[in-house]
Amino acid sequence: MKLTTALTTLMALGLATGAGAEIRLGASLSASGGAAFLGDPEAKTLEMLVEEVNAAGGINGEEIVLTLYDDGGDPNKARTFATRLVEDDEVVAIIGGTTTGTTMSVLSVAEDEGIPFISLAGAIQIIDPVRDYVFKTPHTDRMACEKIFTDMQTRGISKIGMIAGTDGFGASMEAQCKDVAGDHGIEILVAETYAPQDADMTPQLTKIKATEGVQAVLNPGFGQGPAIVTRNYAQIGLDLPLYQSHGVASDGFIELTGVEAAEGVRLPGTALLIADILEDGDAQKPVVMAYKTAYEAKYGEAVSTFGGYAHDAFRLMVDAIARAGSDDPDEIRDALEETRDLVGTTGIYSFSADDHLGLNLSAFRMLEIRDGAWTSID
Amino acid sequence: MDALMQFIFSGLTVGAVYALVALGFTIIYNASDVVNFAQGEFVMLGGMITVFTFEAGLPLPLAALIAIFVTSAVGVALNKLAIEPARGAPVVSLIIITIGASIFIRGAAQIVFDKQLHRLPSFSGDEPIHMLGATILPQSLWVIGGALLVFVGLYLFFTRTLTGKAVLATANNRLAAQLVGINTGFMMTLSFALSAAIGALAGVLVTPITLVGYDIGVALALKGFAAAMLGGMGNPKGALAGGLLLGLFEALTAGYISSQYKEAVAFIVILAVLFVMPQGIFGEKKTERV
């Protein structure tokens, strides 16, 4: 009897400290492996922001404890880590899933266990159909296609050529673009591909050049492919407008391509990329400047769109936990869904019961590279 | 016609990249029958070290020399630390060791350098050269020239120098080589140093075209290996021809059939060639004593 009482007291104490003093957040990111260039800035961003929020007194006076795992881009590991986060680390919410593959594994655990989860991956399948506990911060490929096609329409372009990478990102975006092209009165006359590690794309571009009636070229892809395409584009003297995707929206792209070859390339990017030239009245300016300054001061490297996704996910989560006033996963979920007009680096988020992405096309800015720098042409 | 020339230029550019990687396989294979799957990592190291020393402010030629020297040292270390201790092991085990080494070098590069892509400026500018209605970048000529130079160097090394013949003798029969006074241990070390140096040189030359990141080695090694197999493993002539042919197959397929099938067609051609000539185009028939 005495023993039971003692145990109960102990458990009550344990629970009290667990619930009262800290909020446990979990993350599974691909900080190493093939998607490291995405996962690495994401992990750094989360660590920085947790420090920042805790230094400012935490959420409603409670400290955040972040458990961060590196899944190396492996969906199997991501699943193991998600289960460990829920069962051993007893987190109340999960951020992560750097890639669509790892997101899909974390997603099933989050749904089964009823833990709110914000993904940092691109695919539309993550939030369509809407799942109770799953949200995401990056815009979808489909939105990027729509943004590009809208810009083409205003320039009077209706017939295009496409050259896409055969990697997951390129293939997925190519399919989405083909799907929505008709809605914007765009006809794809020729579609070429390249393997992600190819060193020269002049044959494909020569074919596009030789196709009658092509008015512009669109290149969905990320990594070195788009940089090489852009260089080859200049090499063979194709003088049609060239559109790249949000997959290469970083200063690194201009560096890899070279200022001359990159001249005139357009792509949909986020406010973060053009933080310095945003107008003073812009709603996103204070947010992106604060993040950019803090990140670059701490890590000595340029911010990327991908780190921005993690920034937004973290802000959304903190905001929801603060409004929920509790660390009960279901209450956090409900609060997340009620998020209205939260300004992030990627866009301004408003979730609803049937929209767990919460961004519209205005989140994308159509950018053009001029003299080696980004300019907004919206 | 213009299109054909453009496809051929593209094929030669890509083919020269493959050939340079394939040439790197030659020496180690000739000294030990080992296919060194860390060859792609030597290329990566050559590129990465040059990029980082160049960005640190050194002139490009010096940066390239440092990269070649350091990569050679890595090659020697690979031989001393991983291959030599397993000397008695069958060739297959040694090949697996090189795969392990490649994973290790890749991981280390991720930590020592970073996970981003990098580029070097082209040696002679980016202004395309117009020839026969098509264009080629000056850097492509550097790569093609580099491949030819390495080829000639290796050819002379193996046929005209005593050291080159000693390397061949070591592969042929290690015991017999020792009996005629060849320092076989040194030959192995030398072969790793030279292979690594050729890999690094390839890395320096191709980085302005292909860009460099810690993980580019795998794909390059695979294509280089395919090129070497096609031409005949161990023969510099085969490596050069195999690389250029593979590049041309890919470019012509992408141009005339479909870019979707270019890798498939290239590999089908390789299979067909190996089916008829299992030793590759220039490979020597081996007669095994029973």
Boltz contact constraints between the chains, C-beta under 6 A:
constraints:
  - contact:
      token1: [A, 36]
      token2: [B, 115]
      max_distance: 6.0
  - contact:
      token1: [A, 37]
      token2: [B, 115]
      max_distance: 6.0
  - contact:
      token1: [A, 40]
      token2: [B, 115]
      max_distance: 6.0
  - contact:
      token1: [A, 192]
      token2: [B, 259]
      max_distance: 6.0
  - contact:
      token1: [A, 193]
      token2: [B, 259]
      max_distance: 6.0
  - contact:
      token1: [A, 193]
      token2: [B, 260]
      max_distance: 6.0
  - contact:
      token1: [A, 197]
      token2: [B, 219]
      max_distance: 6.0
  - contact:
      token1: [A, 199]
      token2: [B, 14]
      max_distance: 6.0
  - contact:
      token1: [A, 199]
      token2: [B, 17]
      max_distance: 6.0
  - contact:
      token1: [A, 199]
      token2: [B, 209]
      max_distance: 6.0
  - contact:
      token1: [A, 199]
      token2: [B, 210]
      max_distance: 6.0
  - contact:
      token1: [A, 200]
      token2: [B, 10]
      max_distance: 6.0
  - contact:
      token1: [A, 200]
      token2: [B, 13]
      max_distance: 6.0
  - contact:
      token1: [A, 200]
      token2: [B, 14]
      max_distance: 6.0
  - contact:
      token1: [A, 202]
      token2: [B, 6]
      max_distance: 6.0
  - contact:
      token1: [A, 202]
      token2: [B, 10]
      max_distance: 6.0
  - contact:
      token1: [A, 203]
      token2: [B, 7]
      max_distance: 6.0
  - contact:
      token1: [A, 203]
      token2: [B, 10]
      max_distance: 6.0
  - contact:
      token1: [A, 203]
      token2: [B, 251]
      max_distance: 6.0
  - contact:
      token1: [A, 203]
      token2: [B, 254]
      max_distance: 6.0
  - contact:
      token1: [A, 203]
      token2: [B, 255]
      max_distance: 6.0
  - contact:
      token1: [A, 204]
      token2: [B, 254]
      max_distance: 6.0
  - contact:
      token1: [A, 204]
      token2: [B, 259]
      max_distance: 6.0
  - contact:
      token1: [A, 206]
      token2: [B, 3]
      max_distance: 6.0
  - contact:
      token1: [A, 206]
      token2: [B, 6]
      max_distance: 6.0
  - contact:
      token1: [A, 224]
      token2: [B, 117]
      max_distance: 6.0
  - contact:
      token1: [A, 224]
      token2: [B, 211]
      max_distance: 6.0
  - contact:
      token1: [A, 235]
      token2: [B, 128]
      max_distance: 6.0
  - contact:
      token1: [A, 235]
      token2: [B, 135]
      max_distance: 6.0
  - contact:
      token1: [A, 235]
      token2: [B, 137]
      max_distance: 6.0
  - contact:
      token1: [A, 236]
      token2: [B, 135]
      max_distance: 6.0
  - contact:
      token1: [A, 256]
      token2: [B, 117]
      max_distance: 6.0
  - contact:
      token1: [A, 256]
      token2: [B, 119]
      max_distance: 6.0
  - contact:
      token1: [A, 256]
      token2: [B, 211]
      max_distance: 6.0
